Amino acid sequence: MSTKNANTKAEAGKPPVAKVRVGLITASVWQRDSEQGSFYAVSFERRYRDAEGNWKSSHSYDTGDLLALAKIADLAHSKILELQNRESE
């Protein structure tokens, strides 16, 4: 199963356990349970308006998005560590 299919199934079954946002880029943190315990995965989405003013989503990032994407990846990582610490308490 590809990562995209795995994320799609997770999104359809349960909501993300956390979301973090920087500007128009959002990271959704997904918790998955396995025989070895819980683990986390992250999906990223960029929102934009089309020519008609309708909101759309993309998983493609321009050069100007890369610093925000790096920051949001860092924030998502911190959120996962926080969730893991809660589990171990």
N, CA, C and O atoms as a GROMACS GRO file, in nm:
protein
  356
    1MET      N    1   0.084  -0.117   0.000
    1MET     CA    2   0.000   0.000   0.000
    1MET      C    3   0.089   0.124   0.000
    1MET      O    4   0.185   0.130   0.077
    2SER      N    5   0.058   0.220  -0.084
    2SER     CA    6   0.140   0.340  -0.091
    2SER      C    7   0.106   0.432   0.027
    2SER      O    8   0.003   0.417   0.091
    3THR      N    9   0.196   0.528   0.053
    3THR     CA   10   0.172   0.623   0.160
    3THR      C   11   0.047   0.704   0.133
    3THR      O   12  -0.031   0.731   0.225
    4LYS      N   13   0.027   0.745   0.007
    4LYS     CA   14  -0.091   0.823  -0.027
    4LYS      C   15  -0.219   0.745   0.006
    4LYS      O   16  -0.312   0.801   0.064
    5ASN      N   17  -0.224   0.617  -0.030
    5ASN     CA   18  -0.342   0.536   0.001
    5ASN      C   19  -0.359   0.519   0.151
    5ASN      O   20  -0.471   0.521   0.201
    6ALA      N   21  -0.251   0.503   0.223
    6ALA     CA   22  -0.259   0.487   0.368
    6ALA      C   23  -0.314   0.615   0.430
    6ALA      O   24  -0.400   0.607   0.518
    7ASN      N   25  -0.267   0.733   0.386
    7ASN     CA   26  -0.318   0.858   0.439
    7ASN      C   27  -0.465   0.876   0.405
    7ASN      O   28  -0.542   0.922   0.489
    8THR      N   29  -0.505   0.839   0.285
    8THR     CA   30  -0.644   0.852   0.244
    8THR      C   31  -0.734   0.767   0.332
    8THR      O   32  -0.839   0.813   0.375
    9LYS      N   33  -0.693   0.644   0.360
    9LYS     CA   34  -0.773   0.556   0.445
    9LYS      C   35  -0.780   0.610   0.587
    9LYS      O   36  -0.885   0.604   0.651
   10ALA      N   37  -0.668   0.664   0.638
   10ALA     CA   38  -0.668   0.720   0.773
   10ALA      C   39  -0.760   0.840   0.780
   10ALA      O   40  -0.834   0.856   0.876
   11GLU      N   41  -0.755   0.925   0.678
   11GLU     CA   42  -0.838   1.044   0.676
   11GLU      C   43  -0.985   1.006   0.670
   11GLU      O   44  -1.069   1.074   0.731
   12ALA      N   45  -1.018   0.901   0.599
   12ALA     CA   46  -1.158   0.860   0.586
   12ALA      C   47  -1.209   0.796   0.716
   12ALA      O   48  -1.326   0.809   0.748
   13GLY      N   49  -1.120   0.727   0.790
   13GLY     CA   50  -1.163   0.654   0.909
   13GLY      C   51  -1.169   0.738   1.035
   13GLY      O   52  -1.270   0.735   1.106
   14LYS      N   53  -1.066   0.810   1.065
   14LYS     CA   54  -1.057   0.886   1.189
   14LYS      C   55  -1.001   1.024   1.157
   14LYS      O   56  -0.923   1.040   1.063
   15PRO      N   57  -1.040   1.123   1.234
   15PRO     CA   58  -0.982   1.256   1.213
   15PRO      C   59  -0.837   1.258   1.263
   15PRO      O   60  -0.797   1.172   1.340
   16PRO      N   61  -0.760   1.356   1.220
   16PRO     CA   62  -0.623   1.367   1.272
   16PRO      C   63  -0.625   1.394   1.422
   16PRO      O   64  -0.718   1.455   1.473
   17VAL      N   65  -0.521   1.350   1.491
   17VAL     CA   66  -0.513   1.374   1.635
   17VAL      C   67  -0.464   1.515   1.665
   17VAL      O   68  -0.480   1.564   1.776
   18ALA      N   69  -0.405   1.580   1.565
   18ALA     CA   70  -0.358   1.718   1.582
   18ALA      C   71  -0.341   1.781   1.445
   18ALA      O   72  -0.320   1.713   1.344
   19LYS      N   73  -0.350   1.912   1.443
   19LYS     CA   74  -0.322   1.990   1.324
   19LYS      C   75  -0.240   2.110   1.366
   19LYS      O   76  -0.265   2.172   1.469
   20VAL      N   77  -0.141   2.144   1.284
   20VAL     CA   78  -0.065   2.266   1.306
   20VAL      C   79  -0.064   2.342   1.174
   20VAL      O   80  -0.069   2.284   1.066
   21ARG      N   81  -0.059   2.475   1.186
   21ARG     CA   82  -0.072   2.557   1.066
   21ARG      C   83   0.029   2.670   1.070
   21ARG      O   84   0.052   2.732   1.174
   22VAL      N   85   0.090   2.696   0.955
   22VAL     CA   86   0.174   2.813   0.934
   22VAL      C   87   0.127   2.877   0.805
   22VAL      O   88   0.143   2.819   0.697
   23GLY      N   89   0.068   2.994   0.816
   23GLY     CA   90   0.014   3.059   0.697
   23GLY      C   91  -0.094   2.972   0.634
   23GLY      O   92  -0.190   2.935   0.700
   24LEU      N   93  -0.076   2.941   0.507
   24LEU     CA   94  -0.175   2.860   0.435
   24LEU      C   95  -0.138   2.713   0.428
   24LEU      O   96  -0.204   2.635   0.359
   25ILE      N   97  -0.032   2.673   0.499
   25ILE     CA   98   0.011   2.534   0.499
   25ILE      C   99  -0.029   2.468   0.630
   25ILE      O  100  -0.004   2.522   0.738
   26THR      N  101  -0.091   2.352   0.620
   26THR     CA  102  -0.137   2.277   0.737
   26THR      C  103  -0.073   2.140   0.739
   26THR      O  104  -0.060   2.074   0.636
   27ALA      N  105  -0.032   2.097   0.858
   27ALA     CA  106   0.016   1.961   0.879
   27ALA      C  107  -0.088   1.890   0.965
   27ALA      O  108  -0.125   1.938   1.072
   28SER      N  109  -0.134   1.775   0.918
   28SER     CA  110  -0.226   1.691   0.994
   28SER      C  111  -0.150   1.572   1.048
   28SER      O  112  -0.081   1.502   0.973
   29VAL      N  113  -0.161   1.549   1.177
   29VAL     CA  114  -0.091   1.439   1.243
   29VAL      C  115  -0.190   1.326   1.264
   29VAL      O  116  -0.295   1.344   1.326
   30TRP      N  117  -0.156   1.211   1.212
   30TRP     CA  118  -0.242   1.092   1.218
   30TRP      C  119  -0.181   0.989   1.312
   30TRP      O  120  -0.061   0.962   1.305
   31GLN      N  121  -0.262   0.932   1.399
   31GLN     CA  122  -0.217   0.824   1.486
   31GLN      C  123  -0.262   0.692   1.427
   31GLN      O  124  -0.378   0.676   1.387
   32ARG      N  125  -0.169   0.600   1.422
   32ARG     CA  126  -0.201   0.467   1.372
   32ARG      C  127  -0.161   0.366   1.478
   32ARG      O  128  -0.058   0.380   1.544
   33ASP      N  129  -0.244   0.265   1.493
   33ASP     CA  130  -0.215   0.160   1.590
   33ASP      C  131  -0.168   0.036   1.516
   33ASP      O  132  -0.223  -0.001   1.412
   34SER      N  133  -0.066  -0.026   1.571
   34SER     CA  134  -0.014  -0.150   1.513
   34SER      C  135   0.015  -0.247   1.626
   34SER      O  136  -0.002  -0.214   1.744
   35GLU      N  137   0.058  -0.366   1.591
   35GLU     CA  138   0.092  -0.465   1.693
   35GLU      C  139   0.208  -0.420   1.780
   35GLU      O  140   0.220  -0.464   1.895
   36GLN      N  141   0.293  -0.334   1.726
   36GLN     CA  142   0.408  -0.283   1.802
   36GLN      C  143   0.373  -0.156   1.881
   36GLN      O  144   0.459  -0.101   1.950
   37GLY      N  145   0.250  -0.111   1.873
   37GLY     CA  146   0.208   0.010   1.943
   37GLY      C  147   0.166   0.119   1.847
   37GLY      O  148   0.157   0.097   1.726
   38SER      N  149   0.142   0.236   1.900
   38SER     CA  150   0.100   0.349   1.817
   38SER      C  151   0.220   0.413   1.749
   38SER      O  152   0.331   0.414   1.802
   39PHE      N  153   0.194   0.466   1.631
   39PHE     CA  154   0.293   0.550   1.564
   39PHE      C  155   0.219   0.661   1.492
   39PHE      O  156   0.097   0.656   1.478
   40TYR      N  157   0.293   0.759   1.447
   40TYR     CA  158   0.233   0.878   1.389
   40TYR      C  159   0.285   0.902   1.248
   40TYR      O  160   0.399   0.869   1.214
   41ALA      N  161   0.198   0.960   1.166
   41ALA     CA  162   0.233   1.000   1.031
   41ALA      C  163   0.179   1.142   1.011
   41ALA      O  164   0.087   1.184   1.081
   42VAL      N  165   0.236   1.214   0.917
   42VAL     CA  166   0.198   1.352   0.893
   42VAL      C  167   0.169   1.372   0.745
   42VAL      O  168   0.244   1.324   0.659
   43SER      N  169   0.061   1.442   0.715
   43SER     CA  170   0.033   1.484   0.578
   43SER      C  171   0.031   1.637   0.574
   43SER      O  172  -0.010   1.702   0.670
   44PHE      N  173   0.076   1.692   0.463
   44PHE     CA  174   0.086   1.838   0.447
   44PHE      C  175  -0.008   1.882   0.335
   44PHE      O  176  -0.029   1.811   0.237
   45GLU      N  177  -0.063   2.002   0.353
   45GLU     CA  178  -0.158   2.056   0.255
   45GLU      C  179  -0.138   2.206   0.246
   45GLU      O  180  -0.121   2.274   0.348
   46ARG      N  181  -0.140   2.258   0.124
   46ARG     CA  182  -0.132   2.402   0.102
   46ARG      C  183  -0.264   2.448   0.044
   46ARG      O  184  -0.312   2.392  -0.054
   47ARG      N  185  -0.323   2.551   0.103
   47ARG     CA  186  -0.450   2.607   0.055
   47ARG      C  187  -0.419   2.728  -0.033
   47ARG      O  188  -0.322   2.800  -0.008
   48TYR      N  189  -0.501   2.749  -0.134
   48TYR     CA  190  -0.487   2.864  -0.222
   48TYR      C  191  -0.622   2.895  -0.285
   48TYR      O  192  -0.714   2.812  -0.282
   49ARG      N  193  -0.634   3.012  -0.340
   49ARG     CA  194  -0.757   3.050  -0.411
   49ARG      C  195  -0.731   3.042  -0.561
   49ARG      O  196  -0.626   3.086  -0.610
   50ASP      N  197  -0.827   2.986  -0.633
   50ASP     CA  198  -0.816   2.979  -0.778
   50ASP      C  199  -0.858   3.113  -0.840
   50ASP      O  200  -0.891   3.207  -0.767
   51ALA      N  201  -0.858   3.122  -0.971
   51ALA     CA  202  -0.890   3.247  -1.041
   51ALA      C  203  -1.030   3.298  -1.008
   51ALA      O  204  -1.055   3.418  -1.014
   52GLU      N  205  -1.122   3.208  -0.974
   52GLU     CA  206  -1.258   3.248  -0.940
   52GLU      C  207  -1.275   3.281  -0.791
   52GLU      O  208  -1.383   3.319  -0.748
   53GLY      N  209  -1.169   3.266  -0.714
   53GLY     CA  210  -1.176   3.296  -0.571
   53GLY      C  211  -1.217   3.180  -0.484
   53GLY      O  212  -1.239   3.197  -0.364
   54ASN      N  213  -1.227   3.060  -0.542
   54ASN     CA  214  -1.262   2.940  -0.465
   54ASN      C  215  -1.139   2.882  -0.398
   54ASN      O  216  -1.030   2.881  -0.456
   55TRP      N  217  -1.156   2.834  -0.274
   55TRP     CA  218  -1.044   2.772  -0.203
   55TRP      C  219  -1.018   2.632  -0.259
   55TRP      O  220  -1.111   2.555  -0.284
   56LYS      N  221  -0.890   2.602  -0.280
   56LYS     CA  222  -0.845   2.472  -0.330
   56LYS      C  223  -0.731   2.423  -0.240
   56LYS      O  224  -0.674   2.500  -0.163
   57SER      N  225  -0.700   2.295  -0.252
   57SER     CA  226  -0.588   2.235  -0.178
   57SER      C  227  -0.486   2.181  -0.275
   57SER      O  228  -0.519   2.137  -0.385
   58SER      N  229  -0.361   2.184  -0.232
   58SER     CA  230  -0.252   2.130  -0.313
   58SER      C  231  -0.153   2.060  -0.221
   58SER      O  232  -0.142   2.092  -0.103
   59HIS      N  233  -0.082   1.967  -0.278
   59HIS     CA  234   0.026   1.899  -0.205
   59HIS      C  235   0.158   1.927  -0.276
   59HIS      O  236   0.254   1.851  -0.264
   60SER      N  237   0.160   2.036  -0.349
   60SER     CA  238   0.278   2.082  -0.421
   60SER      C  239   0.318   2.217  -0.363
   60SER      O  240   0.231   2.297  -0.328
   61TYR      N  241   0.447   2.243  -0.353
   61TYR     CA  242   0.494   2.362  -0.284
   61TYR      C  243   0.590   2.440  -0.372
   61TYR      O  244   0.679   2.383  -0.435
   62ASP      N  245   0.572   2.572  -0.375
   62ASP     CA  246   0.659   2.661  -0.450
   62ASP      C  247   0.782   2.692  -0.366
   62ASP      O  248   0.788   2.660  -0.248
   63THR      N  249   0.880   2.755  -0.430
   63THR     CA  250   1.002   2.794  -0.360
   63THR      C  251   0.971   2.878  -0.237
   63THR      O  252   1.031   2.859  -0.131
   64GLY      N  253   0.876   2.969  -0.250
   64GLY     CA  254   0.839   3.056  -0.139
   64GLY      C  255   0.772   2.984  -0.023
   64GLY      O  256   0.765   3.038   0.087
   65ASP      N  257   0.723   2.862  -0.046
   65ASP     CA  258   0.658   2.783   0.059
   65ASP      C  259   0.755   2.700   0.142
   65ASP      O  260   0.719   2.652   0.249
   66LEU      N  261   0.877   2.684   0.094
   66LEU     CA  262   0.966   2.584   0.154
   66LEU      C  263   1.006   2.616   0.298
   66LEU      O  264   1.015   2.524   0.379
   67LEU      N  265   1.029   2.741   0.332
   67LEU     CA  266   1.063   2.773   0.471
   67LEU      C  267   0.944   2.748   0.564
   67LEU      O  268   0.960   2.697   0.674
   68ALA      N  269   0.823   2.785   0.518
   68ALA     CA  270   0.703   2.757   0.599
   68ALA      C  271   0.682   2.606   0.612
   68ALA      O  272   0.643   2.558   0.718
   69LEU      N  273   0.709   2.532   0.505
   69LEU     CA  274   0.695   2.386   0.508
   69LEU      C  275   0.796   2.326   0.608
   69LEU      O  276   0.761   2.235   0.683
   70ALA      N  277   0.918   2.377   0.607
   70ALA     CA  278   1.018   2.329   0.703
   70ALA      C  279   0.976   2.361   0.846
   70ALA      O  280   0.991   2.277   0.935
   71LYS      N  281   0.922   2.481   0.868
   71LYS     CA  282   0.878   2.520   1.002
   71LYS      C  283   0.762   2.434   1.048
   71LYS      O  284   0.757   2.390   1.163
   72ILE      N  285   0.668   2.408   0.959
   72ILE     CA  286   0.552   2.328   0.998
   72ILE      C  287   0.592   2.183   1.021
   72ILE      O  288   0.533   2.115   1.105
   73ALA      N  289   0.691   2.134   0.948
   73ALA     CA  290   0.742   1.998   0.973
   73ALA      C  291   0.804   1.992   1.113
   73ALA      O  292   0.787   1.894   1.184
   74ASP      N  293   0.876   2.097   1.151
   74ASP     CA  294   0.935   2.105   1.285
   74ASP      C  295   0.825   2.108   1.392
   74ASP      O  296   0.834   2.038   1.493
   75LEU      N  297   0.721   2.188   1.369
   75LEU     CA  298   0.610   2.195   1.465
   75LEU      C  299   0.536   2.062   1.476
   75LEU      O  300   0.497   2.020   1.585
   76ALA      N  301   0.517   1.994   1.362
   76ALA     CA  302   0.451   1.863   1.363
   76ALA      C  303   0.536   1.762   1.441
   76ALA      O  304   0.482   1.681   1.516
   77HIS      N  305   0.666   1.768   1.423
   77HIS     CA  306   0.757   1.679   1.495
   77HIS      C  307   0.745   1.704   1.646
   77HIS      O  308   0.737   1.609   1.724
   78SER      N  309   0.743   1.831   1.686
   78SER     CA  310   0.728   1.864   1.829
   78SER      C  311   0.595   1.814   1.883
   78SER      O  312   0.588   1.765   1.996
   79LYS      N  313   0.489   1.827   1.804
   79LYS     CA  314   0.356   1.780   1.846
   79LYS      C  315   0.357   1.629   1.866
   79LYS      O  316   0.299   1.578   1.962
   80ILE      N  317   0.422   1.557   1.776
   80ILE     CA  318   0.431   1.410   1.788
   80ILE      C  319   0.507   1.372   1.914
   80ILE      O  320   0.466   1.281   1.986
   81LEU      N  321   0.617   1.440   1.943
   81LEU     CA  322   0.692   1.412   2.065
   81LEU      C  323   0.606   1.437   2.189
   81LEU      O  324   0.611   1.360   2.285
   82GLU      N  325   0.527   1.544   2.186
   82GLU     CA  326   0.435   1.574   2.296
   82GLU      C  327   0.333   1.462   2.313
   82GLU      O  328   0.306   1.419   2.425
   83LEU      N  329   0.275   1.416   2.203
   83LEU     CA  330   0.178   1.306   2.209
   83LEU      C  331   0.241   1.177   2.261
   83LEU      O  332   0.180   1.105   2.340
   84GLN      N  333   0.362   1.148   2.216
   84GLN     CA  334   0.431   1.027   2.263
   84GLN      C  335   0.462   1.036   2.411
   84GLN      O  336   0.452   0.936   2.483
   85ASN      N  337   0.500   1.154   2.459
   85ASN     CA  338   0.527   1.172   2.602
   85ASN      C  339   0.401   1.151   2.685
   85ASN      O  340   0.408   1.092   2.793
   86ARG      N  341   0.289   1.198   2.636
   86ARG     CA  342   0.161   1.176   2.706
   86ARG      C  343   0.129   1.028   2.717
   86ARG      O  344   0.082   0.981   2.820
   87GLU      N  345   0.155   0.954   2.607
   87GLU     CA  346   0.127   0.809   2.607
   87GLU      C  347   0.211   0.736   2.710
   87GLU      O  348   0.164   0.641   2.773
   88SER      N  349   0.337   0.779   2.727
   88SER     CA  350   0.428   0.705   2.815
   88SER      C  351   0.409   0.741   2.962
   88SER      O  352   0.466   0.676   3.050
   89GLU      N  353   0.330   0.843   2.990
   89GLU     CA  354   0.308   0.882   3.132
   89GLU      C  355   0.205   0.795   3.198
   89GLU      O  356   0.174   0.814   3.316
   0.00000   0.00000   0.00000
